Amino acid sequence: MSFLLAALRLRAMESQHYWRLRAYGQAVGASATSVQVSARRRARGLAGLLSIGSRALGGSLLLLCVPIVGLWVTQRAPQVHRWTESLEEQVPKWAQDFGGWITSSVDPEFDSTALLTAAIGVAGVFVAVYFASVTFVVSTTYEDATRRLRDHIVRQPESGWYATFFTQAVVYTAGALALPLLDQAPTNLTLALAGVAAALVVVSFGRIWATLFLLLEPTSLFPQIQRTLNRWIRRAHVLGRRKMHSLVSVRRSNVGIREGLETLNDLVTLILDREHERAGGRGKNATDDPRIGTALRYLQVAWLDYAQVKHTIRTLPGWSPRRTQAKDWFLSSHSEVSVALATGTTLPASEVVDELWFERWLADFFERVLAGRDLSSVERAVRGLPPLSRTLGAYGQFAEMRLWLAAATFAPMNAVSDFAGSREALAFSVDSRPVSGRGLSREEHLALPDEAGAHNLVDCVMLEALSACLGYADYCERMRRSLPDLPSYVLNRSEHLPAGGLVTQGIENLREAISFEYRIEGQRITPDNAIVQLIARALATEAVDELSLLVAYVEAELWPWVLKVGQVRAWAAGAALSRAYELTEKLGTATRAARALLDACEAVHLEHDDRWPDTRTAVLDQRTRALADLLEMPIARLAAMVDPAPDSDRPDHFGWAYYRAHENLLRRVLECDPGDAEELRQKATLLYWAGDVATKRLLATVRQNDPSVISSYVAEPHLRLLQLSGIALVVSEVRGDRRLFAPFDAVWKYALADREKATEVLARAAATLASETLLFGLTAGGIDRSNIEMRANRAIEEFGVPAGLFEMGAFGGRYARTSQKNLKLGESTMRLLRDVRAGHFEGAFYVRWLRPQAIGTGATPPTETERYLRLLDFGDVDGDDDDND
């Protein structure tokens, strides 16, 4: 073959078709190399088969040789004793006497044969009892079980130890009985070891006897099946780390794992059948069976054990089977579509490698176990089940993560949806005050267990989604750090990078290409920076695609369910909305991690002619923000209508909803993003009513302290509303956009509808401002409002208003007139800004808007309180005052 290639090369150099002939020669060389590789693989397969057979034969011989060698050693004990007679001076007298007795032959008058026969008889009795116990267990619990489950009854580890001890004891005792035929008398050591062997048989039987009766409970088989699966998985992991591996060993490990999965399937079926027989039905007609939760936990552990080593196992040849997959009409070739249309048929399915075959088994088990159950049954089954999505995402197993999400959350989401459909929705009208839900007593809570169950199931579903986002962020961060070390993973075949399918396939393709370079050129041609760029392209493509799929899953699957659950009067509504808003933050974290990874991939993009994926994430950011915007109205409705009574047995959903609704309105005001005017008016109205509910709750929950301290706590909700209204008023004046203040204008005018209401509102506002004059910035609420004020000041400064207008001494004189001229601010706006400097946003709102509107309605102002606060003093400051010039 080498002579043929040399001849082709010499002839091609003399002709004009050099490159064509060179390509042909390379193809011939590659064909010859493939034949050699196939021959080597067949040789390795035969060697692996012989190795497995030799190991099995060697184990059997070792099992028989141990007692024979032990018998030979005990019979040579007198010779060993004679060799050590020179050491008698260094050994105590009692040890010398014991050594002489134990190594001596048995007294001829002692019937040693009877002792050995009795030992064999006792062992035989225990064997009979063992088989009777096995028969009892199999004929009761596993009467209708499959052969695989019955095999596990016998093949448990205790059975192996018992069989080993029994076989060796019988062989050893039979050899000792045969000694008179060889004209040898057994030694005392021989009889002692026979007694020890019989004792080991008895002890091992006691252990296996207890284990057999534990197996009367079917869930006791889960640990044994899991150990079997882990053993085969570890073997496959060891094979994957080797540079050369036997195809027979790979096939044997694969078959062992499949048999373990089939055994799991039989055990799950047996447990479901037992539930059916005991309760007279499955699903909604069945009572809660604790075996169901145990089965789910062991199934999840099996999934996790396989996921931790899958990046190594998946590279084994022939590890994953092939399955048929339907073709996409829009992505298929023109010829296939034309033939299908002309013949009136559909597109033929294509065969693909199914790398999720293991996970599909377990996902099917999950769906079968949880299918058709009511809410309480599903909640008890998944209770205590930790999220798995983060681990799968961190390993880059995104398809497996989506499969797990579908299997683990489908039944809980269905159960909660049915629960939400049977509950009362939160009805709201802006023209009437909403009625918040009353608190549930302990007796009512125990009478409505679905309340707590729905709350827990919502947490279960949303925690899986949160874990998926965090897992994706962990993966992006790990791959960003591993980017410079990628050439080492390509060049070292024993190293396997835990990465996604696209990256793993790219690494395997590069390994094949580099191997081809070594075969043809004798050295590696591709440089390290080219390797990094090729893998970075695959990594960037995968990162963008998986992030898009994650956002699409949240949009299409989770958000409609969250909005449906979030509009019912139940504890689950608060759990759904709070977890959903947290999910939007975690989506932002995942997007930022993806952005950092994509920037790192762009940094190694040297060949700009190479086709590169679209790595822009701005659209995904907008979709994430749109998801958060969809939650604002349900959160505001929840704050006004949810049960406000605190309960240590569940999260404080009212407190969260109130603060979240306030923050959402503040963000829209500071970002000058009013959105839909009617929706913004509804949010402001709901926040106004939620503030009244919060005040009543504080009156009932604040402990007895100094009256001023109590007043500062109770006044906090109203102070926050006054501050927010003042910020909206200032921003709308500075920006010239009345839409920002229009919702608050409508809310306060509704509150000032007549003279009595206006007087009451004005007095309450003044009293609220008076409760905080000496404690501003000292209470928890005061600190929070001071931070909000600083955020508002920064936002107004970004609008073009200098920071000096908010500093003491900056107003008045030429500075104020210059700022007013440059900014084109009206006199009323300048007065409003001066009032903010003197009395914060809440005081400015009281003086410049609330007090004039209330007086215009006919309200009587609280002059004593206003005089105490000196509100009218800073409200009448002249813009031309030169005191601070």
Steps between C-alpha positions, in 0.01 A plus 500: 500500500785741581662420162171579324470834677860590412444414134183707490679794655797490256274472199271775616791738547570466130145560389259789512253300714723491806241614754233265373731199520622608842144504629447154352813369671385643831165327457673166428720546807200585713318190371796280587520662840130438564547131415785481748291675765214253445741207533639643821148548637410137424820385667423713808148357510630142495758588764230656717282189469790277600582735787145487635490121475838461663396727787185295561694172488771641723243610758347153513841335536597746770181421690596129502871542548475709818364217721735245344802720562374570852471126569851438368639776723326369812635151435854642473467678833719245695791566264462874547499446878829305479658780295413754769632297798811720508279796593347331806721696739342827379140370526301471827435154639124511441557594137742208459248257645219634279719486190600144572139392551351681200761364258485141627290223353164415644491239775422162337234434762316822396244446224578799276288357222186547706583867560559567132186311402297702748641823355392398151161396632446837670601681182256287304219582742567871458499461124158339522376783721648753256313354204183479707534870588559593137196298399288673764606851391454425131162333548358793701622844394640398162246239401413674175837674453719457195802273478739796527357605836514144631862474389584801715362318802768233456777720359514746785846559654416305817412199283839523334684504830289212631565291187874573525526400866281193452692375194838547664382341826363195318815457288724545803300257716478244218878518462547453872273191489709360214828524696477141641488374142844659454629344823509839670348604830349846526669750727328701768550808280308324222205436730516856637480648153211267420319642802578857389365423153180361649465810720542728195226303325269546797576876530457563128175305506371716786578811296335374183200370696435850638551651153253259345227606737580867431436422134137437583475878443552558122678834545787312668604388153574856388843523673603166352394594148671835542824328605480280192447799275786692662734206456438487125513878472838508677630229267389701198661810651832316538476379138432854380815633669719245325664574169430143380194308610341169415177507302385191687547678833311804373216283377492307828477820706227635272297180529547499878360854529205414276419196710514717812256746341265219404515374857414850622206499260378170643534628857311822426224298335485270803466795739223657290318165487523466878352849536220402265421183695512672839295810415276361229623742237782718381554871490208696642332189639811385688614597844846640555760226482837590656669262257434751222721768658773243569491387137534858373799571723686192382419578137642848541816363662545261206464792257755706694755216517487455125513873428825543695693267267301527178755733336747210515262215417331661200827480299510119509439341158152357461391619843182680391241320288330642194141616488269634232432872495238682293630755250411867488316591179642852500860387546499197271646498152297606197519154344360326807212747528424470127495121511275500808256743337499309171437162662259625763715370785676657793872546546683180597643500850875518540715298736700696755719406793292515816735635770208540740402133511588462868316817599195405294461185710506695826276778366244239399514358854437846646201563278349159572538539875345851511238463228133540592551602864324778683675797658560359846634171364743674264614738774580216739683311227734785402540645849868525592614430144799732435526685167717326240492757220800700624728196498391400150540855370844538659616186318373636169226234473235739376284249313505280810406802711196574282397135519530508879295821520226345291494179705528655847270801459220381271295327769546776764405770249190305396394450861543868588316605182201289600515652848513855360205430273287408799584809706362853499688753287616838631239743366587871490334826399673839514173665603462304823726398782620136468419254778808316625476141607449426865741289697461125534482350847699187580185288481414638156855447385494135602162461334644635172822303453510582130595860588836397641541225240450741209746743658764225530446376145538852362829526687608164361431600138652846523811380685571261212475790254721718721754220524500468121595867462772472763633183338526676165685791665738257672571330168574828323735612776686166505540491122620859494777408742582180309524670160884541502549132598287354221795382282615269781158328501521452124851357496455272803243233419485379859366839615130568454359848545153516660338706226192513283435273207608748234831576672567132566435416136734781394776363722454149356512636143820689577656186649421306185639778282822522701539121488464520122769769493736275693433210264551705185753768594666338800436804719226732617429785259209677671628762751360549848327830421310336213387220733380754757314697231321194364386388844409859594273516194321182608483630857354835394241328282399269780485780760268717289277209396461363851430843647231555236345162580507578872323833452250338262426230759428765762281699261301210357477256790543681830360849455144408394488262796640762739249763387215253539604400852586858596147628456326271752432576864739244653843478657628341180445829313762676714742211458456497121548877455791534741688205354421618147646844565806334650520293183521816288800609709665160452433523126685831509788329681509228234494761222790690655700179538429416136606848397833461680555162332410636156738792546777255590421299185506817289843584643649181346323550167799556272379371162228755427411332170379201701123488543419599856164473680293803589605565860276798574297459819314832502180336377520240777546781754187670369302177519613450860394854593167442328445197720560714810261766369223241464524433874454860615121508483447160672746605773316827560168314512649249743627778728153650529296183536712223657458398862724751686514317833854381576548127546832342592397176326513660157688785329373855537353538153317821584819675616688382193222604262469846660871580478527348152203702369649819646838425339339428162322838499815679615703340222252607234504856632878527516543341157223720352323189373129540581388221269127459465330798670194309625711214635730745678195669659377163625841423652509834680147448631582151626813629670293768675260239641789265586653781706184521709510122555867522600420775752231288665736205516771710666252626759433137592856366490735778625605430858439757775781758493534874527203670327732679258659171400160339450384795291809482280429133419128547443551808282755328275260372225338843463840672498618273219192588295551873561865469402418305184236755405748783556763329284243448223399868523861626482601269216189585299574875544867466410435275201185680393312166483174515692433132439734407786294687759157446347431170685589654838295808411197276444557303821533805724208679336289192566608517865415875511153446358314712758573742781499246784727256319733780395530626858568149625762428232676833558509450878631148458771612263614776736499262798697248298766760417512607864566144621832486318656842552728390783562144381569542127769258390508318836215252463513216249243670281681833525824343377314343208335829407830685522645253249198554274553876525863465393392284203248767401762776529737306274224441247408869493867588458514266199206696356727808488431666837834578673569336833565844646129572500463233771783621723457737789585853401481443129171683447440863457671783325682474173545118525126432514422746222780355280385142559141597429602670173727215381256222587193689380317414821190688601469698820266238649752225427781699665283555806423128507870414488570743784226338704657157441824640638329635808249228582580194284264370234214419736502853649520661157204293381296604805572871453488532121220264406308323778426806719380727215279223358347424840435867578344537156256225596411688817717314752617660822880486522666374824667833581649388833678205343613710204636766734686230694650364178569851359368377169363839396833668572700308240201488273495884461875546435553763231698390196688838491634477854872584506583371848705213360669696226 
